[in-house]
Amino acid sequence: MALQPDEKKKIIEKFKLHKKDTGSPEVQIALLTERIKKVVGHLKEHPHDKHSRRGLIGLIGQRRRLLHYLMARDEDRYRNLLKALNLRK
């Protein structure tokens, strides 16, 4: 359920703020969102996989904390990211 290196590179290229950016909140949130989508797809096929469900809850919490951090720091970047990732808040 981990992201493949080529998938990860595409996401980083799309959301990076500068040439060597791999850790900005936007990139981290985009990567977490993609991982969440993969785990949700897995759980649709395997609804009794409790370990993956627990991992999903952790990923969602981490993404929520990063979104809150970004909202507090720069609301315009936050809103643009929500639109780009089709997230609702």
C-alpha positions, 0 to 999 in steps of 0.5 A: 500500500506504499507509494511507488517511487514514480508516483511519489515523484509525480506528486512532489513535482506537482506540489513543490514550492521550489526546486529541491522542495520535498518537505513543505506542508503542501507536499507532505499533505499531498503524499498523505492524501494519496496514501489515504486513498490507497488504504481506503481502496484496500479496506473496501476489498478487505473490510475486516483488516483492523490493522490497516484501519488503525493505520488509516486513522493515524494517517488521517490524524497526521494530515489533519494536523498538517492542514491545521498548521498550514491554515494557521501559517498561510490561509491562501496556500491552505485554500489552494491546496484544498482545491487542488486535492479536492478536500473539503473542510 
